[in-house]
Amino acid sequence: MKSGFSNKQRIEDLKRLAYECAERKYNGCNDNCGKCPLNISLYLEDKQDAVLIQTNAELDYQQNVQLYNEQVQMQIEHQKQENANTIAELVGKVIGIFIFIILPIIMIHSCIQGCS
């Protein structure tokens, strides 16, 4: 980290690094953490602060993944409902066509054949 940054900016940068680290861990990162530039304990003397920031970042990332998964699931359910509605409309139209167009044609055809 650059020493010219304010303490608040430095903490935000560390949080960003920790969040990126959490994301990589979630996606199966197997890098050597001791040498990884995302390892915030490399930038902090107080290891408790590093653990706290990293733990919060991991919790935030997991929460964001969970919220994203819930949103995707809601979109899937919404799409399923729209598909079901579309199918129901199509079935209704097919039945309507049969009742109001095809059935009368069949009946008229039967009457004409019966009269001849």
C-alpha angles and dihedrals in degrees: 000000000000113000092220092072121102117248091251091051091047092052091049090051091050091049090050091050091047091050091050089049090051090050092051092047090051090052093052105270111179098178122135101268092202091067099032115115088218091063101105093194085075088066100041130068093200105071092191089062089049092051091047093050092045093047092050090048091051091049091048091049093048090048091050091049090050092049090048091050091049091051091049090049090051090050090050092050090047091050091048090052091048090050091050090049091049092050091048090051092050093048089049091051092048091050090046091050090049095047099042103032115017098037094052090048090052091047093049090047091050091049092050092049091045092052095050 
